[in-house]
């Protein structure tokens, strides 16, 4: 299975946060899955850490890549078609990072592992 991991799911996974659902953990633990973290999530983590809204143990520039490598996750670039699709989505979700994730999942034809119910209101498969 291929899936895109929402930012909060990545953070909950690497921080062993109990908010991670059993199904989410199952997907992340299964080494047969091809799991992706969007460059938009890396940007979101960096911005939130830089403004003090997120505490991480090291700078985002080293934290994000090291956590992806340690957990067998791949980075997904934000391409022009992803950005244009995100801009054309209906205004269900106001968070630009989540809108990019929805666009990426739609274009790449993969589900998003997320606890965010607003994402599920788009034409995209969600797993939680």
DOMI-779786 format. One line per 5 residues: their letters; for each residue x, y, z of N, C-alpha, C, O. Coordinates in steps of 0.02 Angstrom, whole numbers. Layout:
<recs>
a) X,Y,Z,X,Y,Z,X,Y,Z,X,Y,Z  ...
</recs>
This chain:
<recs>
xxxxx) 42,-59,0,0,0,0,44,62,0,96,64,33  22,112,-37,54,177,-36,7,224,2,-54,219,-4  36,270,41,-5,318,78,37,380,93,98,377,99  1,435,100,30,499,120,15,509,193,-42,500,215  65,528,232,58,536,303,47,609,320,88,652,302
xxxxx) -7,625,354,-20,694,375,32,715,427,59,672,462  44,779,432,95,805,477,86,783,549,133,760,581  25,788,574,14,769,644,25,695,655,48,674,708  10,654,606,21,582,611,96,568,615,117,526,655  135,601,574,208,593,577,234,611,647,272,573,677
xxxxx) 212,668,672,235,690,738,212,643,793,251,626,837  150,621,790,125,574,841,163,509,838,177,478,890  181,487,778,218,424,770,288,430,801,307,388,842  325,481,783,395,486,806,399,505,880,449,492,913  346,536,906,345,556,977,308,505,1020,300,516,1081
xxxxx) 286,450,991,250,397,1026,190,425,1064,179,410,1122  152,467,1029,94,501,1058,34,454,1057,20,423,1005  -2,448,1112,-59,402,1115,-118,423,1071,-165,384,1062  -116,483,1042,-171,503,998,-169,466,931,-218,467,894  -112,435,915,-107,397,853,-154,337,857,-150,298,904
xxxxx) -197,330,808,-246,275,809,-210,208,798,-155,205,772  -244,155,818,-217,88,808,-208,74,733,-158,45,713  -256,95,692,-250,85,620,-193,125,591,-156,100,548  -184,187,614,-128,228,591,-62,196,608,-17,193,566  -55,172,670,6,139,691,19,76,650,76,61,632
xxxxx) -35,39,636,-28,-22,596,0,-7,527,44,-43,503  -25,45,496,-1,66,429,73,85,433,113,64,391  91,125,483,160,148,490,208,92,508,266,94,487  186,44,545,230,-11,566,241,-64,512,289,-102,515  196,-66,463,201,-118,412,254,-98,360,243,-54,319
xxxxx) 311,-131,364,367,-115,320,355,-128,247,395,-108,205  300,-160,230,283,-172,159,252,-110,127,247,-106,66  229,-63,168,196,-3,142,247,48,117,300,56,147  229,84,64,268,140,39,236,203,66,182,223,43  267,234,116,238,291,151,275,355,134,337,356,131
xxxxx) 237,408,123,265,471,101,247,527,150,193,529,179  294,573,157,283,634,194,295,691,145,347,695,113  246,735,140,250,791,94,302,843,115,313,854,174  333,874,65,376,931,79,336,986,114,364,1025,152  270,988,102,227,1036,136,226,1023,211,223,1070,251
xxxxx) 229,960,231,231,943,303,297,965,334,299,989,390  352,956,297,417,979,322,416,1055,332,441,1080,382  386,1090,285,380,1162,290,337,1181,350,354,1227,388  281,1146,359,236,1159,415,273,1149,482,267,1190,527  310,1095,487,348,1081,549,399,1136,561,406,1160,617
xxxxx) 434,1156,509,484,1209,515,455,1275,537,482,1308,580  399,1294,507,366,1357,524,341,1355,596,352,1402,634  307,1301,614,279,1297,682,334,1293,735,327,1322,788  388,1258,720,444,1255,768,477,1324,773,496,1345,828  483,1358,717,515,1424,717,475,1477,753,504,1526,778
xxxxx) 410,1468,756,368,1518,791,352,1497,862,315,1532,897  379,1440,884,367,1417,952,302,1379,962,285,1363,1019  266,1365,909,203,1328,915,212,1252,916,165,1215,927  275,1231,904,291,1159,905,360,1151,935,407,1183,913  366,1109,985,430,1094,1016,458,1030,987,429,977,994
xxxxx) 516,1036,955,551,977,930,623,981,957,648,1035,971  655,923,965,719,922,1000,780,948,961,834,953,990  771,964,899,827,990,858,798,1032,802,737,1030,791  838,1069,765,812,1109,710,775,1065,659,793,1008,646  722,1094,630,681,1057,582,723,1030,524,708,977,497
xxxxx) 774,1067,504,816,1047,447,852,981,459,868,946,411  863,963,521,892,897,535,840,849,563,844,789,552  792,875,600,741,834,632,699,796,581,691,735,586  672,831,533,626,799,484,662,746,443,638,689,441  719,761,411,751,708,372,774,649,414,770,592,391
xxxxx) 797,661,475,819,605,516,761,561,537,768,500,540  702,590,549,644,550,569,617,511,509,594,455,517  619,541,450,598,504,391,644,444,379,620,388,368  710,455,383,758,401,371,750,346,424,751,287,408  743,365,487,739,317,541,676,274,537,674,218,562
xxxxx) 624,301,505,560,265,502,543,239,433,487,216,421  590,241,387,579,214,320,527,251,279,493,221,238  521,316,290,473,357,254,508,395,198,566,412,204  472,407,144,499,443,87,469,513,84,412,524,105  508,559,58,484,627,48,447,631,-18,466,599,-67
xxxxx) 393,671,-19,357,685,-81,362,760,-95,341,801,-55  391,776,-152,398,846,-172,330,876,-188,284,840,-209  324,941,-179,265,977,-201,279,1000,-273,323,1041,-285  242,972,-319,250,988,-390,200,1042,-411,153,1057,-374  211,1071,-468,168,1124,-494,95,1101,-497,50,1138,-478
xxxxx) 84,1040,-522,15,1017,-527,-18,1007,-458,-78,1016,-452  21,990,-408,-5,986,-340,-28,1054,-315,-83,1062,-288  15,1104,-326,-2,1172,-303,-63,1199,-339,-106,1230,-308  -68,1187,-404,-125,1212,-441,-190,1176,-421,-242,1208,-417  -186,1112,-408,-245,1076,-384,-266,1101,-316,-326,1111,-303
xxxxx) -218,1112,-271,-234,1138,-204,-270,1205,-208,-317,1218,-171  -248,1247,-254,-279,1313,-263,-350,1308,-290,-391,1353,-279  -366,1254,-324,-432,1247,-355,-481,1207,-311,-540,1200,-329  -458,1181,-255,-503,1142,-212,-557,1186,-181,-546,1245,-169  -616,1157,-168,-668,1196,-133,-644,1214,-63,-602,1179,-34
xxxxx) -669,1269,-36,-643,1295,28,-668,1257,90,-689,1289,139  -665,1192,88,-686,1151,146,-636,1161,203,-655,1168,261  -573,1160,185,-518,1165,234,-479,1229,219,-460,1242,162  -468,1268,271,-433,1331,261,-357,1324,269,-320,1370,249  -333,1270,297,-262,1260,308,-227,1245,242,-241,1194,211
xxxxx) -182,1289,220,-149,1279,155,-107,1216,152,-101,1185,99  -77,1196,208,-37,1135,208,-82,1074,197,-64,1029,159  -138,1072,230,-184,1015,221,-213,1014,152,-225,961,123  -226,1072,124,-252,1075,55,-201,1046,6,-219,1013,-42  -137,1060,19,-84,1031,-24,-82,955,-17,-73,920,-66
xxxxx) -91,930,44,-92,858,53,-150,826,15,-142,774,-16  -208,857,19,-266,831,-18,-250,829,-92,-264,779,-125  -223,883,-118,-207,886,-190,-156,833,-209,-164,799,-260  -105,824,-168,-55,773,-182,-86,703,-182,-73,663,-227  -127,689,-133,-159,623,-129,-205,612,-189,-206,557,-217
xxxxx) -242,663,-208,-286,655,-266,-247,641,-329,-262,594,-366  -196,681,-342,-157,673,-404,-118,608,-405,-114,575,-456  -90,590,-348,-50,528,-345,-92,466,-336,-67,410,-343  -157,475,-321,-202,419,-314,-189,376,-253,-193,315,-256  -171,409,-198,-156,372,-136,-196,401,-78,-216,459,-80
xxxxx) -209,361,-27,-245,386,32,-200,428,77,-139,428,71  -232,466,121,-197,505,172,-212,473,240,-270,459,257  -159,461,279,-168,438,348,-175,502,390,-127,539,398  -236,513,416,-250,576,451,-306,567,502,-351,525,493  -303,607,554,-358,610,603,-404,668,589,-454,677,624
xxxxx) -389,708,538,-426,769,523,-489,753,484,-485,734,425  -548,760,514,-610,743,479,-625,789,420,-661,769,374  -599,849,419,-612,895,363,-580,870,299,-606,881,245  -522,837,305,-489,810,246,-534,758,212,-537,755,151  -569,719,252,-614,668,225,-674,695,188,-710,658,156
xxxxx) -685,760,193,-741,791,157,-723,804,84,-767,820,43  -660,798,67,-638,804,-3,-643,736,-36,-653,685,-3  -637,735,-102,-637,674,-140,-568,642,-135,-528,643,-182  -554,613,-76,-490,580,-63,-502,526,-10,-542,535,36  -467,471,-17,-473,417,34,-432,435,95,-375,458,89
xxx) -462,426,153,-425,437,215,-424,372,255,-468,330,250  -371,366,295,-363,309,339,-353,335,409,-311,379,420  -391,310,455,-380,326,525,-402,270,569,-397,274,630
</recs>
